[in-house]
């Protein structure tokens, strides 16, 4: 497994490795930090990536890349020199923010790729990836979740949004939540790039992993305010820690629970009800949903490895 985003995808990669290992795979992890984490240039980052690919070819196993540094431009040449198809996790087929290698030219080049397999984590991502590159193999697997026991912290009377701002954030829904539930909760946003949001305290900062867990654990609920997205790592972290989350029903969030999640909003006017319902949930119920999701995810990764002869 090659992880070119050692800092940003640390939690994701660890969860993915857990699922693969529990399914019987002998996982060798090759990873290196992204330029933003170490202050290095993009050229040195790409060199590190090429060196990791050389090492993966030497190991001669089945290779999985957690993030393509060149976007879709990685696909045409990435499978060269490998005995088996290289699996590439495509988190955002159509990125929510501008990203290298996702334009029309890159898409047309990627559509002719061979010996590669795209892994996606939601029905929306699968649909877009297949439409963009119909000749490339696409496999949908559940978003990985870490197996960890956690003592549930006492929740505070605060509803939080965590993560950086993107243009597809549902800011209007946040304003409505704060206006209609004023006095019942405190409302806090922690993440970089956010504008002022009426009724919410905005903290423009990047937090450590431990602080991120603390912010989730002590929330009455965490809101995932998107109008369009493929999957949410924040929602997975909430599930891991037994904390209810709120978000749009017509999204990948509905795939995180085998039963009805009262925190999912059916339309633009339903966010307030969803927040009230989520904050009333028993944390034991969230933990039960987490355990069921983890079991189903383990089964899916076992089938994935069995289907490609890796056990």
ChimeraX attribute file (.defattr): number of C-alpha atoms within 10 A of each C-alpha:
attribute: neighborCount
match mode: 1-to-1
recipient: residues
	/A:1	22
	/A:2	23
	/A:3	25
	/A:4	24
	/A:5	21
	/A:6	17
	/A:7	16
	/A:8	14
	/A:9	17
	/A:10	15
	/A:11	17
	/A:12	20
	/A:13	23
	/A:14	15
	/A:15	18
	/A:16	20
	/A:17	21
	/A:18	18
	/A:19	24
	/A:20	18
	/A:21	15
	/A:22	14
	/A:23	20
	/A:24	14
	/A:25	15
	/A:26	13
	/A:27	14
	/A:28	13
	/A:29	15
	/A:30	17
	/A:31	20
	/A:32	18
	/A:33	19
	/A:34	23
	/A:35	16
	/A:36	12
	/A:37	12
	/A:38	10
	/A:39	9
	/A:40	12
	/A:41	11
	/A:42	13
	/A:43	10
	/A:44	12
	/A:45	18
	/A:46	16
	/A:47	11
	/A:48	17
	/A:49	20
	/A:50	13
	/A:51	13
	/A:52	20
	/A:53	21
	/A:54	14
	/A:55	13
	/A:56	21
	/A:57	16
	/A:58	11
	/A:59	11
	/A:60	13
	/A:61	17
	/A:62	18
	/A:63	23
	/A:64	20
	/A:65	21
	/A:66	22
	/A:67	17
	/A:68	22
	/A:69	20
	/A:70	14
	/A:71	19
	/A:72	24
	/A:73	22
	/A:74	19
	/A:75	27
	/A:76	17
	/A:77	13
	/A:78	21
	/A:79	21
	/A:80	15
	/A:81	15
	/A:82	19
	/A:83	13
	/A:84	16
	/A:85	20
	/A:86	21
	/A:87	23
	/A:88	26
	/A:89	21
	/A:90	23
	/A:91	21
	/A:92	22
	/A:93	21
	/A:94	17
	/A:95	13
	/A:96	14
	/A:97	10
	/A:98	9
	/A:99	13
	/A:100	13
	/A:101	17
	/A:102	19
	/A:103	14
	/A:104	11
	/A:105	11
	/A:106	18
	/A:107	19
	/A:108	15
	/A:109	15
	/A:110	23
	/A:111	20
	/A:112	13
	/A:113	21
	/A:114	18
	/A:115	19
	/A:116	24
	/A:117	21
	/A:118	23
	/A:119	23
	/A:120	25
	/A:121	22
	/A:122	22
	/A:123	17
	/A:124	18
	/A:125	23
	/A:126	22
	/A:127	15
	/A:128	15
	/A:129	24
	/A:130	17
	/A:131	11
	/A:132	17
	/A:133	18
	/A:134	13
	/A:135	13
	/A:136	19
	/A:137	17
	/A:138	22
	/A:139	17
	/A:140	17
	/A:141	18
	/A:142	22
	/A:143	22
	/A:144	24
	/A:145	26
	/A:146	21
	/A:147	15
	/A:148	9
	/A:149	10
	/A:150	11
	/A:151	9
	/A:152	14
	/A:153	15
	/A:154	10
	/A:155	17
	/A:156	14
	/A:157	16
	/A:158	17
	/A:159	27
	/A:160	24
	/A:161	25
	/A:162	22
	/A:163	19
	/A:164	15
	/A:165	19
	/A:166	13
	/A:167	12
	/A:168	13
	/A:169	18
	/A:170	17
	/A:171	19
	/A:172	12
	/A:173	18
	/A:174	21
	/A:175	14
	/A:176	17
	/A:177	24
	/A:178	21
	/A:179	14
	/A:180	11
	/A:181	16
	/A:182	12
	/A:183	10
	/A:184	12
	/A:185	15
	/A:186	18
	/A:187	23
	/A:188	20
	/A:189	23
	/A:190	21
	/A:191	17
	/A:192	17
	/A:193	14
	/A:194	19
	/A:195	10
	/A:196	12
	/A:197	15
	/A:198	16
	/A:199	18
	/A:200	19
	/A:201	14
	/A:202	20
	/A:203	15
	/A:204	16
	/A:205	14
	/A:206	14
	/A:207	15
	/A:208	9
	/A:209	11
	/A:210	8
	/A:211	11
	/A:212	16
	/A:213	15
	/A:214	13
	/A:215	20
	/A:216	27
	/A:217	25
	/A:218	20
	/A:219	26
	/A:220	25
	/A:221	28
	/A:222	30
	/A:223	25
	/A:224	23
	/A:225	21
	/A:226	18
	/A:227	16
	/A:228	15
	/A:229	19
	/A:230	22
	/A:231	22
	/A:232	18
	/A:233	16
	/A:234	18
	/A:235	23
	/A:236	21
	/A:237	20
	/A:238	21
	/A:239	26
	/A:240	24
	/A:241	25
	/A:242	26
	/A:243	30
	/A:244	29
	/A:245	32
	/A:246	28
	/A:247	28
	/A:248	24
	/A:249	18
	/A:250	15
	/A:251	19
	/A:252	21
	/A:253	22
	/A:254	16
	/A:255	18
	/A:256	20
	/A:257	16
	/A:258	12
	/A:259	10
	/A:260	10
	/A:261	23
	/A:262	20
	/A:263	29
	/A:264	25
	/A:265	19
	/A:266	14
	/A:267	10
	/A:268	13
	/A:269	12
	/A:270	17
	/A:271	23
	/A:272	21
	/A:273	17
	/A:274	24
	/A:275	25
	/A:276	18
	/A:277	17
	/A:278	24
	/A:279	24
	/A:280	14
	/A:281	18
	/A:282	12
	/A:283	20
	/A:284	12
	/A:285	13
	/A:286	22
	/A:287	21
	/A:288	14
	/A:289	21
	/A:290	25
	/A:291	18
	/A:292	15
	/A:293	22
	/A:294	22
	/A:295	13
	/A:296	14
	/A:297	19
	/A:298	21
	/A:299	15
	/A:300	17
	/A:301	21
	/A:302	20
	/A:303	14
	/A:304	17
	/A:305	15
	/A:306	13
	/A:307	10
	/A:308	11
	/A:309	9
	/A:310	14
	/A:311	11
